[in-house]
């Protein structure tokens, strides 16, 4: 079970040019360097990597002169692809993970299944139009795009909170802890499914 779970990928379209380097097993020696061109999005990816125990380098040159949509969506797609490739066959992992994460008055819950079946149900209920320069509607879309690209089932709910920054950040932190739990190695070579395959 000493197989290295890390990957470097690029994703280039007419709208974005993205590079991602991801190591799922570097909690003891993390390096995180994120620059999407959108400060609040970087903050969320930084929290996701930090509390997942990942090392992450993510760089994006996007068409921000249009708006934030392509950059937010495409970085989530690229990160999901990197996660899926770095993880490899979901063998010898816990598969399921769940977590609650508070940030002051805000509290969020995340539940994940490394299922091979992409699905996301995300309820953030943010009130502001923007956090920094990021449209708040894009935060749910980022989580949906990540789950779809990673091939995982994802439920994220903000349970309470008044400050939208706190609500969003607690959601990403809860997801991070749930993902860390789900991909934890069990010490076996077992596929965690009654089907024998995921």
Secondary structure per residue as TSV (DSSP state, phi and psi in degrees):
chain	resnum	aa	ss	phi	psi
A	1	X	-	360.0	25.6
A	2	X	-	-98.3	13.4
A	3	X	-	-62.4	131.8
A	4	X	-	-72.1	132.0
A	5	X	-	-109.3	78.5
A	6	X	E	-146.9	158.3
A	7	X	E	-158.9	152.5
A	8	X	E	-126.9	130.0
A	9	X	E	-137.0	161.5
A	10	X	E	-128.4	152.5
A	11	X	E	-142.6	117.6
A	12	X	E	-127.2	127.4
A	13	X	-	-129.8	-176.2
A	14	X	S	-71.0	-12.6
A	15	X	S	-105.3	-30.7
A	16	X	E	-145.1	152.5
A	17	X	E	-129.9	110.2
A	18	X	E	-124.6	138.7
A	19	X	E	-125.2	137.8
A	20	X	E	-133.2	130.2
A	21	X	E	-121.5	123.5
A	22	X	E	-132.3	131.6
A	23	X	E	-125.1	115.8
A	24	X	T	-78.2	-10.8
A	25	X	T	-126.2	53.7
A	26	X	-	-131.2	34.3
A	27	X	G	-58.3	-32.3
A	28	X	G	-81.1	-14.5
A	29	X	G	-147.9	61.2
A	30	X	-	-77.1	143.9
A	31	X	-	-131.3	129.3
A	32	X	E	-130.7	124.1
A	33	X	E	-143.3	102.5
A	34	X	E	-121.1	129.1
A	35	X	E	-146.3	95.6
A	36	X	-	-96.1	-11.2
A	37	X	S	92.4	-4.9
A	38	X	-	-122.8	109.0
A	39	X	H	-57.4	-46.1
A	40	X	H	-69.4	-35.0
A	41	X	H	-63.1	-42.2
A	42	X	H	-57.9	-41.8
A	43	X	H	-60.8	-40.9
A	44	X	H	-69.6	-43.2
A	45	X	H	-65.0	-36.5
A	46	X	H	-62.4	-44.5
A	47	X	H	-64.8	-40.7
A	48	X	H	-60.3	-48.0
A	49	X	H	-65.9	-45.4
A	50	X	H	-58.5	-48.9
A	51	X	H	-87.1	-8.5
A	52	X	H	-85.2	-14.9
A	53	X	T	81.2	22.7
A	54	X	-	-93.6	155.2
A	55	X	E	-98.5	134.8
A	56	X	E	-142.7	127.9
A	57	X	E	-118.2	122.5
A	58	X	E	-136.3	120.8
A	59	X	E	-125.9	137.9
A	60	X	E	-141.7	132.2
A	61	X	E	-109.2	109.4
A	62	X	E	-124.0	170.5
A	63	X	-	-84.1	61.4
A	64	X	T	-69.1	-12.1
A	65	X	T	-69.3	-17.6
A	66	X	T	-87.9	-65.5
A	67	X	-	-172.5	-166.5
A	68	X	S	-91.1	-5.2
A	69	X	H	-62.2	-53.9
A	70	X	H	-63.8	-40.8
A	71	X	H	-64.7	-46.6
A	72	X	H	-63.4	-48.5
A	73	X	H	-64.3	-48.3
A	74	X	H	-70.4	-34.2
A	75	X	H	-66.5	-35.8
A	76	X	H	-67.5	-40.0
A	77	X	H	-62.1	-47.3
A	78	X	H	-63.7	-40.7
A	79	X	H	-66.2	-39.0
A	80	X	H	-63.1	-42.5
A	81	X	H	-61.8	-43.5
A	82	X	H	-63.3	-43.2
A	83	X	H	-58.6	-48.2
A	84	X	H	-62.5	-43.3
A	85	X	H	-71.0	-39.7
A	86	X	H	-65.7	-39.5
A	87	X	H	-67.4	-37.1
A	88	X	-	69.9	-156.0
A	89	X	S	-62.1	128.4
A	90	X	-	-73.3	78.0
A	91	X	B	-123.8	135.8
A	92	X	S	72.0	27.8
A	93	X	B	-122.9	165.7
A	94	X	-	-69.3	-30.9
A	95	X	-	81.1	-50.7
A	96	X	E	-100.3	146.8
A	97	X	E	-151.4	146.8
A	98	X	E	-147.6	152.7
A	99	X	E	-160.6	150.7
A	100	X	E	-111.0	140.4
A	101	X	E	-137.3	123.8
A	102	X	E	-93.3	155.1
A	103	X	E	-141.8	99.6
A	104	X	T	53.5	-117.5
A	105	X	T	-80.3	-11.2
A	106	X	E	-90.9	146.9
A	107	X	E	-143.0	130.1
A	108	X	E	-128.8	154.8
A	109	X	E	-125.4	138.5
A	110	X	E	-132.5	137.5
A	111	X	E	-132.2	128.9
A	112	X	E	-130.0	153.1
A	113	X	E	-136.2	118.2
A	114	X	-	-78.7	75.9
A	115	X	-	-100.1	-18.7
A	116	X	S	78.5	2.5
A	117	X	S	-118.7	104.8
A	118	X	-	-68.8	125.1
A	119	X	E	-160.2	142.2
A	120	X	E	-143.0	132.6
A	121	X	E	-126.1	110.4
A	122	X	E	-125.9	125.2
A	123	X	E	-128.4	103.2
A	124	X	-	-103.7	-30.4
A	125	X	-	50.1	52.6
A	126	X	-	-82.3	143.4
A	127	X	-	-99.7	-33.4
A	128	X	S	-72.9	154.9
A	129	X	S	-75.7	-37.1
A	130	X	E	-138.5	151.8
A	131	X	E	-119.5	110.1
A	132	X	T	64.8	-125.6
A	133	X	T	-103.5	7.6
A	134	X	E	-95.5	126.4
A	135	X	E	-64.4	129.4
A	136	X	T	-64.0	-27.7
A	137	X	H	-61.1	-22.8
A	138	X	H	-75.7	-19.7
A	139	X	H	-65.4	-44.2
A	140	X	H	-63.4	-38.7
A	141	X	H	-67.2	-35.9
A	142	X	H	-60.3	-46.5
A	143	X	H	-65.8	-40.0
A	144	X	H	-62.7	-45.0
A	145	X	H	-66.0	-39.9
A	146	X	H	-61.9	-48.3
A	147	X	H	-61.7	-43.0
A	148	X	H	-63.1	-46.6
A	149	X	H	-69.8	-36.1
A	150	X	H	-77.9	-17.8
A	151	X	T	73.1	39.4
A	152	X	-	-122.3	160.5
A	153	X	E	-94.9	133.0
A	154	X	E	-140.0	128.1
A	155	X	E	-124.9	122.9
A	156	X	E	-132.0	126.1
A	157	X	E	-134.6	129.7
A	158	X	E	-83.8	119.2
A	159	X	E	-82.7	-38.8
A	160	X	E	-162.2	166.2
A	161	X	-	143.4	148.5
A	162	X	S	-106.6	-28.9
A	163	X	-	-96.2	122.6
A	164	X	H	-65.0	-33.5
A	165	X	H	-60.8	-46.9
A	166	X	H	-64.3	-41.2
A	167	X	H	-61.0	-48.2
A	168	X	H	-65.1	-45.7
A	169	X	H	-67.0	-38.4
A	170	X	H	-64.4	-33.7
A	171	X	H	-64.9	-45.2
A	172	X	H	-68.4	-34.9
A	173	X	H	-68.7	-40.3
A	174	X	H	-62.1	-43.1
A	175	X	H	-60.2	-42.8
A	176	X	H	-57.9	-48.0
A	177	X	H	-67.1	-37.6
A	178	X	H	-65.6	-41.5
A	179	X	H	-65.0	-41.4
A	180	X	H	-59.0	-41.6
A	181	X	H	-67.7	-43.1
A	182	X	H	-65.9	-34.3
A	183	X	T	-96.7	6.7
A	184	X	-	-61.2	135.3
A	185	X	B	-73.4	141.0
A	186	X	-	-97.9	-12.0
A	187	X	S	88.7	2.9
A	188	X	S	-111.6	177.6
A	189	X	-	-112.9	21.9
A	190	X	-	-80.3	141.1
A	191	X	B	-84.4	119.3
A	192	X	S	-78.2	67.4
A	193	X	S	-156.9	141.4
A	194	X	T	-67.1	-19.0
A	195	X	T	-76.8	-21.7
A	196	X	S	86.3	2.0
A	197	X	-	-153.3	147.8
A	198	X	-	-126.5	360.0
